[in-house]
Amino acid sequence: MLTRDESKKLADKVLTLSTFPECSVSISSSEQAYTRFANNGITTASLANRHTVSIASTREGRSGRSVVNDLDDASLRAAVKQSEELAAIAPPNPEHRTPLGAQEYRETNDFDEKTARARAPEMIPHIRAIVDVARGKKLIAAGLFERTQTASAIANKAGLFGFHRAADSKLTTTIRNADGTSSGWAGLPSTRVAEIDGAALAEVAAAKCLQWKNPARIEPGKYTVVFEPTATGDLVHLMTQAFNARATEEGRTFLSKKGGGSHLGERMFPELITLRSDPFDPRLPSAPWAGGEGGFGRFGGGGEADPIPVRAVKWIDKGVVANLSYDRYWAGKTGHEPVPFSSALILDGATDSLDDLIKSVDRGLLVTHFWYIRFVNQQTLQHTGLTRDGLFLIEKGKVSGAVMNLRFNDSPVRLLQNTVKLGRAVRMRGLEGASMVAPSLVATDFAFTSVSEAV
């Protein structure tokens, strides 16, 4: 892993090699350790390191970019040259902006040394606990325990430099019966590996597996739903791009008004809905600048995210659309201050437990999480996907039985608009690395369109 000093020296070397008036560099150094298990036994253990340097060169509004993984002088020199050659044949970017100078980036609190150093000896006891629970109930466990540590740096010729370290971990397990006809899932991510408890996750997944035997077929339709936090996060994180001011003001999001303008300042959701981002929440690893972890692929060049220092922002405040995200170009064009978007997304919850939410529902469905979610309509944020690893019928405030998986066709916007009750908010990490703090919730009229026979 690169230290701050090593990252600074590497960035300075790249900038010294540059012959263009503008050059920016993003450096990402990552280490991943994982232990994978299946069929009640460990199958794979790995430790992998990766370094990536992204170089953007600009002259007269023409930009070129190259990416290199080798850090020797010859490779860096070739990458800088390639970025300049690409810039020479690129058309001028009409949205190019003068590079940012030195910025003050606030320290985040998402690096834990024990998490960063965790290897198989720290992982195996939790995996053993999962396997022991599964074997004790004559079930079969599979899953993944992984941890990552990253070091990211950004720099340019205008004097900007930023450095950020983060560490994260996640343990997930799927437990099935011997003939593979019943399945249960549980998972927990954390920036503090000490917070992960394999035995507790195993009990949850095993209980779902045993409860989901012989699922009944029910008719598709609109149902009141109780989402566990992972199911909530699987959908709500899909809303983030809709808060982009440019896309909204150009009529391309659900926040766009017909005829022009946006719904900024209007109440579009129930008062219990507050959606915000906070890059300094210790539960969520995130860079202190806009443009993604390390700014890789996003920092430098016009029309892309600038490494503006991020801050805590409320996007929906007690049901009211409170903010839109403005990059430097669109902010300057429209007369607004830049408002960067942080990936550290939080949907505030309440104090009720999952059991409390279930008790509040006369008839509905309890959803563990989703699988294979895909866009249907970009503007309305309508998506389709499948329930997985535990779908249950709720009757008169109690889980009354297992039901076959269903395909949904609905929008996270409608989900939040129809939310009537929230549970406790916890960190989740779901499909394709989606990560946020999300609560369990109760929502009405969630649309299921077909039955799936998949387990």
GUMISE-811476 format. One record per residue (C-alpha): residue number from 1; residue in one letter; y, z, x. Coordinates in steps of 0.001 Angstrom, whole numbers, plus 524288, in hexadecimal, padded with zeros to 5 digits. Layout:
GUMISE-811476
NUM,a,Y,Z,X
...
end
This chain:
GUMISE-811476
1,m,80000,80000,80000
2,l,80D8E,7FCB4,804C1
3,t,81728,807DD,8068D
4,r,82594,806FC,80359
5,d,82907,8048A,81199
6,e,81E6C,7FA44,81327
7,s,822DA,7F374,806B7
8,k,830F8,7F37C,80B54
9,k,82D47,7EDC5,81891
10,l,824F1,7E359,8120B
11,a,82FD5,7DFB8,80893
12,d,839D6,7DF2C,813A0
13,k,830E1,7D645,81B64
14,v,82FAE,7CCC2,8100A
15,l,83E55,7CCC2,80DB2
16,t,840DE,7CA5B,81C2D
17,l,837F1,7BE7E,81BD2
18,s,83FA5,7B8C8,8106A
19,t,849A2,7AE0F,81332
20,f,84EDE,7AD60,8053C
21,p,85AD8,7B4FB,8008F
22,e,852BE,7BBC9,7F626
23,c,84538,7C145,7F802
24,s,83DEA,7CBF7,7F0BE
25,v,830B8,7D1DA,7F384
26,s,82731,7D9CE,7EB62
27,i,81C53,7E14C,7F21A
28,s,81092,7E705,7EB3F
29,s,8064F,7EF39,7F214
30,s,7FB18,7F446,7E9D7
31,e,7EE6E,7FBAD,7EB8C
32,q,7E42D,7FC5F,7E0E3
33,a,7D80B,804C4,7E0CB
34,y,7CE36,80471,7D5CD
35,t,7C08B,80872,7D205
36,r,7B9DA,800B8,7C749
37,f,7ADFE,80588,7BFD5
38,a,7A48E,7FFB6,7B5E5
39,n,79730,802A9,7B03D
40,n,79940,810FD,7B3D5
41,g,79AF6,80E32,7C242
42,i,7A53E,80A26,7CC2E
43,t,7A553,7FB80,7CEA3
44,t,7B128,7F8EF,7D750
45,a,7BAE6,80031,7DFB8
46,s,7C648,7F999,7E662
47,l,7D281,7FBBE,7EE63
48,a,7DBFA,7F054,7EF71
49,n,7E92C,7EEBF,7F5EB
50,r,7F2C0,7E3CB,7F379
51,h,80024,7E02A,7F8A3
52,t,808B3,7D5FD,7F229
53,v,815F4,7D105,7F68C
54,s,81DF2,7C868,7ED6E
55,i,82985,7C144,7F364
56,a,83464,7BA69,7EBD1
57,s,83E4E,7B202,7F303
58,t,84A97,7ACB0,7EC7D
59,r,85581,7A384,7F099
60,e,85FA5,79D55,7E799
61,g,85844,7A254,7DBBE
62,r,84B76,79BF9,7DFE5
63,s,84038,7A58C,7E17A
64,g,83285,7A4F8,7E701
65,r,82807,7AF52,7E783
66,s,81BF5,7B184,7EFBA
67,v,811BF,7BC40,7EFF5
68,v,809D3,7C0DD,7FB90
69,n,7FF67,7CB4A,7FD9E
70,d,7FEF6,7CB4B,80C7B
71,l,8095D,7D358,81347
72,d,80912,7CD54,820EA
73,d,8154D,7C6AF,8261D
74,a,80FDE,7B8EA,82531
75,s,80BF5,7BA80,816E0
76,l,8190E,7C077,8132E
77,r,82078,7B5CC,81A6B
78,a,81887,7AB42,81374
79,a,81ADB,7B1A9,80639
80,v,8298B,7B25D,80853
81,k,829B8,7A423,80C87
82,q,821D5,7A01C,800A3
83,s,82B17,7A73B,7F75F
84,e,836A8,7A032,7FD9B
85,e,82FF3,792FB,7FCCD
86,l,82D28,7952F,7EE6E
87,a,83B42,7992E,7EC17
88,a,84001,78CA7,7F276
89,i,83917,78434,7E843
90,a,83B89,78D20,7DC84
91,p,8463B,78A03,7D295
92,p,851C8,79363,7D1EE
93,n,84F8C,79ECB,7C8CA
94,p,85ADD,79F9F,7BF1E
95,e,857D6,7AE09,7BCCD
96,h,8580E,7B20C,7CB03
97,r,85F4B,7BEAC,7CDDB
98,t,8650C,7C47C,7DA1D
99,p,85ACA,7CDB8,7DFDC
100,l,85C57,7DC3A,7DD78
101,g,8610C,7E44F,7E8E3
102,a,85C88,7F1F3,7EC6B
103,q,857D0,7F9E7,7E0C0
104,e,8549B,8082F,7DEA5
105,y,846C5,809A1,7D973
106,r,84327,816D9,7D408
107,e,83642,81CCF,7D880
108,t,82B33,81C87,7CEA1
109,n,82108,82733,7CD3B
110,d,814A7,81F22,7CC48
111,f,80E52,820FD,7D99D
112,d,803BA,82B30,7DB41
113,e,7FD4B,82C3F,7E89C
114,k,7F012,8307F,7E331
115,t,7EFE3,824DA,7DA11
116,a,7F3D1,81B93,7E4EF
117,r,7E8C8,82046,7EDB6
118,a,7DDE2,821B6,7E39A
119,r,7D130,81ADE,7E729
120,a,7C30C,81B3F,7E2D0
121,p,7C127,829C6,7E605
122,e,7CBB0,82D25,7DC0E
123,m,7C6AD,82353,7D213
124,i,7B804,82582,7D26B
125,p,7B7F6,83344,7CC53
126,h,7BEEB,82DF8,7C03A
127,i,7B5B6,82265,7BF5A
128,r,7AA0F,82B84,7C0EB
129,a,7AF50,833C5,7B5B6
130,i,7B037,827BE,7AD09
131,v,7A280,82360,7B075
132,d,79D18,8310A,7AE2B
133,v,7A30B,83171,7A08C
134,a,79DCA,823E5,79D6B
135,r,79017,826D7,7A24E
136,g,78FEC,833C4,79B1C
137,k,79244,82C7C,78E6F
138,k,78926,82123,791F5
139,l,794A3,817D6,79335
140,i,79918,80E51,79DC5
141,a,7A641,80F49,7A492
142,a,7AE62,8053A,7ABB2
143,g,7BC51,8056D,7B076
144,l,7C62E,80539,7BB66
145,f,7CD8F,80F7B,7C322
146,e,7D89C,80976,7CAE1
147,r,7E4C4,80DBB,7D1DD
148,t,7EFB5,8061F,7D840
149,q,7FAF1,80915,7E125
150,t,80601,7FF73,7E347
151,a,8119F,7FE4C,7EC28
152,s,81C12,7F493,7E81B
153,a,8287D,7F03E,7EEC1
154,i,83379,7E6C2,7EBC8
155,a,83E5F,7E1F8,7F4A4
156,n,84848,7D709,7F622
157,k,852D4,7D1FB,7FF4D
158,a,85D6D,7D85E,7F70D
159,g,85929,7E5D2,7FBC3
160,l,8500E,7E9D2,7F0B7
161,f,843EF,7F1C9,7F3C2
162,g,83AF4,7F996,7EAFE
163,f,82DE5,8005D,7ED25
164,h,8247E,8066A,7E370
165,r,81732,80CF8,7E43F
166,a,80E4B,80F6F,7D8AA
167,a,8006E,813EC,7D61C
168,d,7F843,812DA,7C9D8
169,s,7EA5F,81519,7C539
170,k,7E1D3,8122D,7B986
171,l,7D435,815A8,7B4DD
172,t,7CE23,80E73,7A959
173,t,7C079,80EC1,7A3EA
174,t,7B8F0,80775,79986
175,i,7ACAB,80E43,794C2
176,r,7A260,80705,78CC8
177,n,79538,80A12,786FE
178,a,788D8,804A3,78D31
179,d,78805,7F87B,784A9
180,g,79686,7F56F,78606
181,t,79980,7F60E,7777D
182,s,7A33F,8013B,77822
183,s,7AEA8,8036A,7814A
184,g,7B912,80D85,78432
185,w,7C47E,80D49,78DAA
186,a,7CDBD,816D6,79411
187,g,7D77B,81594,79F1A
188,l,7E27B,81CA4,7A5ED
189,p,7ECAD,817C7,7AF9C
190,s,7F4EF,82114,7B79E
191,t,7FE11,82117,7C33B
192,r,7F754,82DF3,7C6A9
193,v,7E8DE,82BDD,7C91B
194,a,7E69B,83A83,7C77E
195,e,7E987,83903,7B8EE
196,i,7DDAF,8304F,7B6A1
197,d,7D19B,836D5,7B0E6
198,g,7C55A,82E87,7B098
199,a,7BD52,83824,7A8A0
200,a,7C794,838CB,79DDC
201,l,7C889,829F2,79D1C
202,a,7B9C0,828F6,79C7A
203,e,7B906,83229,790D3
204,v,7C30C,829FB,7896C
205,a,7BC6B,81CFC,78C61
206,a,7AECD,82233,7897F
207,a,7B317,8280E,77C95
208,k,7B8E1,81B02,7785D
209,c,7AC86,813E7,77C5A
210,l,7A3D2,81D14,77498
211,q,7ACE4,81C98,768DD
212,w,7ADDF,80DC0,768CB
213,k,79F8C,80B72,76594
214,n,79C18,80181,75B12
215,p,7AA2C,7FDC8,757CD
216,a,7AC83,7F966,749E3
217,r,7B2DD,7EC7F,7466F
218,i,7BFD6,7EDA4,73F49
219,e,7C87A,7E30E,739D4
220,p,7D411,7DEA0,74200
221,g,7E16E,7E19D,73C6C
222,k,7ED27,7EA61,73E6B
223,y,7E9A6,7F865,741C5
224,t,7F06C,804F7,74523
225,v,7ECE7,80739,75360
226,v,7EC5A,8129A,75CAC
227,f,7EE27,80D77,76A78
228,e,7EA24,81574,77632
229,p,7F457,814EC,7812E
230,t,7ED82,809EB,78884
231,a,7ED50,80171,77C43
232,t,7FBBF,80454,77A08
233,g,7FF40,80096,787EE
234,d,7F6CD,7F45E,7879C
235,l,80011,7EEE3,77D58
236,v,80D3B,7F576,77F6E
237,h,80E84,7F146,78DA4
238,l,80E73,7E335,78890
239,m,81C17,7E57E,782F8
240,t,8230C,7E6AB,78FF6
241,q,82740,7D87D,791BD
242,a,82DAA,7D893,7845F
243,f,83870,7E16A,78982
244,n,83D13,7D6D0,792CB
245,a,84B25,7D417,78ECF
246,r,84AE6,7C5BF,7925E
247,a,83E6F,7C2B5,78AF6
248,t,84384,7CA5D,77F52
249,e,85113,7C443,77F20
250,e,84B1A,7B6C0,78073
251,g,8431C,7B957,7741B
252,r,835C9,7BB38,77A5C
253,t,831CE,7C93F,776DE
254,f,82FE2,7D1B4,76AE8
255,l,83D01,7D7D8,76E20
256,s,84409,7CACA,76C40
257,k,84C61,7C900,76023
258,k,84BB7,7BC69,7588A
259,g,857F2,7B4AB,75B70
260,g,85A78,7BBE4,7683F
261,g,85C1B,7C974,76DAE
262,s,85281,7D4B0,76E0A
263,h,84E59,7E0B4,76675
264,l,853EA,7E995,770FD
265,g,85912,7F602,76AA8
266,e,8512C,7F42F,75E30
267,r,8467C,7FCFA,758DE
268,m,839FD,7F4FC,75925
269,f,82FF2,7FFE6,75A47
270,p,82D53,80D4F,7546F
271,e,83540,81887,759EF
272,l,82956,81E18,760E2
273,i,828B8,81232,76A0D
274,t,82F39,81391,77766
275,l,82B30,809DB,781E0
276,r,83102,80BAA,78F51
277,s,82EB4,80956,79DBA
278,d,82FFB,8139C,7A83B
279,p,82C86,80F7B,7B621
280,f,82DDD,81D94,7BAA6
281,d,82366,8230F,7B1AE
282,p,818EC,82809,7BB2B
283,r,80E1C,8232E,7B223
284,l,81184,814DB,7B44A
285,p,811AE,80DFE,7C17D
286,s,81D45,804A7,7C1E6
287,a,826E3,7FF58,7CBBC
288,p,834FC,80456,7CBB3
289,w,83A17,7F668,7CAB2
290,a,83887,7EB8F,7C0B2
291,g,82F46,7E05B,7C300
292,g,821F8,7E6B9,7C360
293,e,81ACA,7EE7B,7CDCE
294,g,8203C,7E9DA,7DAA4
295,g,827E9,7DF2E,7D3D5
296,f,81CF2,7D5E9,7D7C5
297,g,81F78,7C897,7D1F5
298,r,82B88,7CD9B,7CB17
299,f,8356E,7D12F,7D59F
300,g,83E74,7C6B2,7DAED
301,g,84211,7B974,7D561
302,g,849FA,7B6AE,7C939
303,g,844FA,7B8D9,7BB9C
304,e,83BFD,7C3F6,7BFBE
305,a,83CCE,7D29D,7BF16
306,d,84608,7D8F7,7C8D2
307,p,84283,7E5C3,7CFA0
308,i,84C6B,7ED6F,7C7B7
309,p,84A0A,7FC2D,7C80A
310,v,842DC,7FFB9,7BB95
311,r,84602,80B31,7B2CA
312,a,840B5,811C1,7A6AA
313,v,843CF,80979,79AA0
314,k,840C3,80AE1,78C29
315,w,83D13,7FDE2,785F8
316,i,83A82,8037A,77878
317,d,8413B,8105F,77585
318,k,83C53,81732,76937
319,g,83994,80A26,762D7
320,v,8460D,8034D,76740
321,v,845D0,7F80A,770F9
322,a,84DF9,7FE69,77B93
323,n,84E05,7F558,7876B
324,l,84A8B,7E7F2,78C7E
325,s,84760,7E4B2,79A90
326,y,85171,7DC62,7A1D1
327,d,84F14,7D663,7AF2F
328,r,85AE6,7D397,7B7BB
329,y,85C14,7C55D,7B3B0
330,w,85B97,7C780,7A502
331,a,8640C,7D3A9,7A5F3
332,g,86E94,7CBEF,7AD03
333,k,86D98,7C090,7A38D
334,t,86ECA,7C936,79781
335,g,8781C,7D39F,79C95
336,h,86E6A,7DEF1,79D0F
337,e,86A8A,7E890,7A77E
338,p,85D13,7E5F3,7AD57
339,v,85285,7EE2A,7A6EA
340,p,845DD,7ED13,7AED5
341,f,838AF,7EEE9,7A85C
342,s,82F44,7F8B5,7AE38
343,s,820AF,7F762,7AC42
344,a,81F82,8061E,7AA1F
345,l,81E8D,8054A,79B50
346,i,81D82,8113B,79285
347,l,81B76,81201,783DA
348,d,81F1B,81FDB,78063
349,g,8153E,8276E,77875
350,a,814B5,8341C,770DD
351,t,80C66,84075,77110
352,d,8012A,83D06,767E7
353,s,7F384,83B8B,76D87
354,l,7EACA,82FE2,76AD6
355,d,7E32C,8385A,76140
356,d,7EFD2,83B84,75A15
357,l,7F295,82CF8,7588E
358,i,7E4EE,82A53,75374
359,k,7E650,83544,7497F
360,s,7F2BF,82EE4,7444B
361,v,7EBCB,8222B,7409E
362,d,7E4EC,820A4,73382
363,r,7DE36,813E3,73752
364,g,7DFD3,80C1E,743B9
365,l,7DA4C,8086D,750F9
366,l,7DA1A,80FBC,75DE5
367,v,7DBE4,80650,7696A
368,t,7D809,809F8,77765
369,h,7DDB5,7FE3F,77E80
370,f,7DE40,7EF56,77E67
371,w,7D8C3,7E3E7,785DD
372,y,7DCDB,7D5D0,7885E
373,i,7EA9D,7D63C,782C0
374,r,7F19F,7C914,7823A
375,f,7FEB3,7C40E,77D1D
376,v,7FF4F,7BD46,76FF5
377,n,80E0E,7BC73,76DFB
378,q,8177B,7BF1C,77923
379,q,82350,7C1A0,77090
380,t,81D1D,7CB3A,76715
381,l,8143A,7D0E4,771AF
382,q,8087C,7CE85,768F8
383,h,7FBE6,7D03D,770C1
384,t,7ED6F,7CF8A,76E5E
385,g,7E2C0,7D7AF,77493
386,l,7D679,7DFA9,77251
387,t,7D387,7EE09,770AA
388,r,7C9AC,7F33C,77A4A
389,d,7C13C,7FF01,77E08
390,g,7C33F,80722,771D8
391,l,7C8AF,80334,7648F
392,f,7C6FB,80D3C,759B7
393,l,7C9BE,80E7D,74B41
394,i,7D24D,819CA,746DF
395,e,7D094,81F02,73908
396,k,7D7A4,82AAA,7334F
397,g,7DC7F,82F28,74080
398,k,7CF7C,82E80,74785
399,v,7C834,82476,74FB5
400,s,7BD65,8206D,74666
401,g,7B612,81632,74E4E
402,a,7B5E8,80AE4,757C4
403,v,7BA40,7FD34,753F9
404,m,7B851,7F018,75A95
405,n,7C2E8,7EB41,76386
406,l,7CE05,7E37C,75D97
407,r,7D76E,7D910,76232
408,f,7E5AB,7DC4D,75F98
409,n,7F0F1,7D2EA,75DAF
410,d,7FD8D,7DAA7,75DDA
411,s,8099C,7DE2F,765A6
412,p,80D71,7EA7B,76D25
413,v,81A8B,7E925,7664C
414,r,8142D,7EAA3,758EE
415,l,80B94,7F569,75E6E
416,l,81765,7FDB1,7620C
417,q,81EC9,7FA15,755B5
418,n,8133A,7FF02,74DB6
419,t,810E9,80B43,755C8
420,v,81167,817AC,74DAA
421,k,80C85,821FE,75727
422,l,80BC1,823FF,765DE
423,g,802EC,82C4C,76E60
424,r,80455,83116,77C3A
425,a,80893,82733,78669
426,v,80022,82593,7929B
427,r,7FF0E,81BD4,79DA2
428,m,7F636,8103F,79AC8
429,r,7F1F2,80482,7A295
430,g,7EBD9,7F9BC,79AB7
431,l,7E9BE,7EB34,79A9A
432,e,7EDA4,7E33D,7A690
433,g,7F395,7EF19,7AD29
434,a,7FCDF,7F263,7A201
435,s,801F2,80015,7A454
436,m,80B1F,808C2,79C98
437,v,80C57,81606,7962F
438,a,8081F,814A8,7880B
439,p,80437,81D89,77CC3
440,s,7F9A6,81C98,772B3
441,l,7FF8E,81807,765CC
442,v,7FD48,8155A,75768
443,a,80214,80859,751F4
444,t,80024,801A5,744E6
445,d,7FC71,7F38D,74196
446,f,7F6E4,7EF70,74EB6
447,a,7F096,7E221,74CD4
448,f,7E258,7DF94,75053
449,t,7DE03,7D1A0,74DFE
450,s,7CF78,7D0CC,75110
451,v,7C34F,7D874,754C1
452,s,7BDC8,7D802,76284
453,e,7AF79,7DA9F,7652F
454,a,7B251,7DDBD,7736B
455,v,7AFDB,7EB78,77867
end
